[in-house]
Amino acid sequence: MSTKTEEEESVPNILITGTPATGKSYLCERLAEQLKLRWLNCSELAKKHNLIEEYDEEYDCPILDEDKLMDYLEPLMQQGGNIVEYHGCDFFPERWFEAVFVTTCSNTALFFDRLKERNYNDKKLKSNIECEIFGIVLEEAKNSYKSDIVYQLTNETKQEAEENLKTIKNWYKAWKRK
């Protein structure tokens, strides 16, 4: 967790999590640019730095080596000023984040179409839809972090995405005033 010192103003670490295709990257890209935060996309980091445990043939995707990722992220998180993106959250240390924003999307044709565009196989597509229907990532966040730092963001339309950007930026401004 970032701590403020008299010599330098600290900057918070924020986690943006949610089922794939709920708009995490859209928010992270804009927030990183507008708030001057370091965007850490864990899926991309895993590929780039070989933080992969194995490959899951059934779901047609790499399996993250969480320990390697934690070791990679630890020094960056100590610096503060990070916006971390990943579709899971229960393995990150609670001390790392000042806020956890969970993006959600109703199980509509829109959500289905977003997933389908990613060319997921049927098993992975079904798994992600079920994950969103049952609110798995939101439940993970609520069980892993203090309730006063977990925020749910419905992120179905461009208008909602813009409202969510404002919500996070307002949270950031309020945090900076503390």
N, C-alpha and C positions, 0 to 999 in steps of 0.2 A: 504494500500500500504506500502511496506517495505521502510523504510528510513534509509540511511546510517548515522552512528554515528562514532565519532573518536575511540570509544572503541571497536566497533565490526563491522565487514564488513557485510553488509546486503546481503540477498539472495532473488532473485525475486520469485514472485508467478506467475505460468504459468497455463493457462487453455487450456486443450485439449478437444475439443468438436466436435461433428459430429453425423450423423445418426448412429444407431446401425449397427455393422458389417463393419465399415469403418477403423478399425485398431487402435482405440484409446488405448485400453488396451495394445496392443503390444508395442506401442510407450511409454506409461506411465511406464510400468514395466521396460523397458530398461533405460529410462531417469532417473527414480528414482534411479536405481542402479548406473548408470554411473556418474550422477551429484550429487549424495548424497542428493536428494530431498525427501520430504515426499509425498508419493502417496496417494491422497485422492479420492478414487473411490466413488462418491456420491451414486450410487445405492447400493453398499455394505454397506456403512455407514448407509443409510436409513434402511436397513434390520437389521443390527446389533444393532442400537440404537433406533429402533422403531420411525423413523422419517417419518412414513407413515400416510397419511390422511385417506385413505380408499382403498378398492380393487375394481378395474374396471373389472367386469365380462366379459364385451363385448370384451375388449382387453386382458383379462387374465393377468393382471399385477397390481402391487401396484401403488398407486398414491402418489407421494412425497409430504410431508408437507414442503413446501419451507421455511416457517417461522422457523420451528423447525431446519431445516438444516442450515439456516443462523445463528441462535443462536449457534448451535453446532460449526460451522466453524469459526465464528468471532475471537475467541482468537487464533486459529491456524493460521489464515490468517495474524493477526497482527505480528506474529513471523517471517513470511516470510519463504521461502524455500519449498514451496508447489507446487506440480503438481496436479491440480484438474481435474478430469475426469467426464464428464457427457454428455448426449446426447441433452441437452438444455443449453442455456446460458443467456437468456434475463433477468433472475431474479437475477443474481449475481451482486453485486455492482461493478461498473466500477473501483473504487479505489482499488479493491483487486488485480488486475492483471497488470503486466508489459507487458505481451504478451498473445494473444489468437490465438491458432492454430486450424483451422477447417479442420478435415480430410474429404475427399470426395472420392467417388468411383463411376465410371460410372455405369449406369444401365445395366449391362451386366449379362450374366449367372453367372459369378463369384459372383457378388453382391447378386443375387437371391439365389445362392447356400449357401453363407455365412449366409443369413437370415434364409433359410430353415433349416440349421443345428441346429438352435436355437429352433426348434419346435414351432415357432410362429403360432398362428391360422391364417386363411386366411385373416381376417379383419386386424389384426396387420401387417401381411406380406405386404398387399397392401398399408396400411398407411405408412409404412417405405419406401417402394419403391417410392411412390409418394413424400414423404418428400425429398428423395434424388434427384429425377428427377427435382423437382422445386427449389432445393437449399435452402430449408427452414432454415436449421441451419446456413448456411453461411450468408444468409440475416439477420437472427437474430443477428449474431455477428457484422455484419457491421452496423446495426441499434442501437446496444447497447454499442459499444465501439468505441474509436477514430480509424480512419482508419489506422493510422500509427502503431497500435499494433496488427492488425488483419492480419493473414497469412493463405492462403489456401494451403493445402497439398493434392495432389492427392495420394492416398494410395491404389493402386490396386495390385501391385506386391511386392514380397519380395525385389527386387532391389529398387523400389520406397520407400518402408518402410525404407530401410537402408539409402537412400539419405535424407529422411525426418528426420531421427535421426541426421544425420550430419548437416542439416539445423538448427534444433533446438539447437544443441550443439554449432554451430557457433554463433547463436543469443545470447546464454547464455554467451559465452566468450566475445562477443562484449559488452553486457550489463555490465558484471563484470568490464570491462576496463573503463566504464564511471565514 
